[in-house]
Amino acid sequence: MNTELIYELQLLQQSRVNKFAEELTDHFMSSVEAVNEKFASSISKRGSMLMLLESKLSFSTLKKLRQRFFKK
């Protein structure tokens, strides 16, 4: 009888440990996913701003070169 109770207690403790580990893992993973999403969006915004800046710079540079060398 005592061994059965000890075994049940061990099973209960293991169940609690697993539940706690699952909750901790879920909380940690959701935090990591949120950080990854913010990081990816900031990198994407920065990249699009740089591409826009480059296209404007290229256009203005070409315009200046055209005015300088192809005067009418």
Secondary structure, DSSP 8 states (H G I E B T S, - for coil): -HHHHHHHHHHHHHHHHHHHHHHHHHHHHHHHHHHHHHHHHHHHHHHHHHHHHHHHHHHHHHHHHHHHHS--
